[in-house]
C-alpha cells in the first residue's frame, strides 16, 4: 500500500496525469482510505487552478500596489 509520503511525492504527477494506470489505481486506493491525503490533493488542485488563472505578465500597477501594501504594513506596526 502506498504511504502518505509516497503519495505527496507523486502528487504532481497525479495532477498532471502522468501516472500509469497501476500507479493511478494505487493513488486512488490510498485516497479512498486517507482523509488527510484527500484534503492535500484538494488543496493542490485549488492551488493549480489559481496559478492557471494568473496572468502571464504582472499588471502595470503591480509595483505601486506592492509599495502601498508594504507602507500599510509598516504603518500598522
DAKAJO-V33097 format. One record per helix or strand of 3 or more residues. SS is the DSSP state (H for helix, E for strand). FROM is the first residue (numbers start at 1). TO is the last residue. If there is no record, write none. Layout:
ss = <SS;SS>
from = <FROM;FROM>
to = <TO;TO>
This chain:
ss = <H;H;H;H>
from = <4;21;35;62>
to = <15;33;53;76>
